[in-house]
Amino acid sequence: MSKPRIHILALGGTIATRPDTTGVMQMGLGADDLVAAVPLLTGIADIEAETVSRVGSHSLTFDQIHALATRIHALKVDGIVVTQGTDTLEETSFLLDLLLDLDIPVIVTAAMRNPALTSPDGPGNLLAAVRVATDPWVRAHAKALGVVAVMLDEVYAAVDVLKVHPTRLDAFASTQTGPLAALVEDRVVPLALPVRDAVIAARAKLGPRPSAARNTEYKPVALLSMVLDEPGGLIGALVRAPDRLGYGGAVIAAMGGGHVPERVVGGLVQLATVLPTVVSPRAGGGPMLRQTYGGPSSEIALRKAGLIWGGRLHPVKARILLDACLRAGLERPGIAELFDAFG
Ligand code: GLU
């Protein structure tokens, strides 16, 4: 029986670093190097390796991920594994999930420990990602699973996965839902299917290829976090600047169930009149309140004043979705409807 064809696309990141002459880690390894470090791979799949870039994921751009999605669409294979840095994996995987509608597994993986350290996790994560991509249950449920992340022998839905620690080996988690599957020995053990109705509805509204339909008026999305005694200076600057400082939308990482300091409410309400402004929970995701608290800075008042409720999306994921909306040229009512489906 022929082996599944798995295409590995390498972007860079810790998994692809090597030491320079001073011993400092630099981006450098390509997809062939990553594959060569894991001889077991060729026993389980026919591997094609492609180096897309050699950049840290902290410097990746929306355009690069849109181009990656276009490249993935063009491939005729049984599964895709993307390797990149861990820093933005929670964002890029969700963006890919919005851009791709495939019935083959699409896996994003990375490494926390670089190849020069004792027991680096890159080779193990790559092997696990290919095992997941070739697993019969994963292949049969690829469309329902959407894009997934594989880190440290666990499989996470792109809409939920978060980087929850800057350095630890077990840096990834889906805090709202838990993993979809676990790798044990050489098996994938299914645990759950993700609820992705809102993602699928969003994709339908965004159009098949938001990247291709990129709105010429498009401008990026600002992300502002609300903190104790925040005076609201940046919100005021966005409102006053005629060009909105170059931004086309804003995400507000709000406190608790969707609250902000009372002193910023005036500015925030004005902001919502000039830019699509999404409120999202700074607690790290999870549905926010809609109708519990009263007062000027409550969820009831903010929603009434035109702030878009971001549902259960973590602020960085809400920013990815709002960016996709702006590229697709959606106006405020369409954006609000799309976010509403996220709870
Ligand atoms: N900041 C780099 C990146 O995200 C290294 C971190 C990593 O890959 O874990 O690419």
Boltz pocket constraint, residues with backbone or C-beta under 6 A from the ligand:
constraints:
  - pocket:
      binder: B
      contacts: [[A, 12], [A, 13], [A, 14], [A, 15], [A, 55], [A, 56], [A, 57], [A, 58], [A, 84], [A, 85], [A, 86], [A, 87], [A, 88], [A, 110], [A, 111], [A, 112]]
      max_distance: 6.0
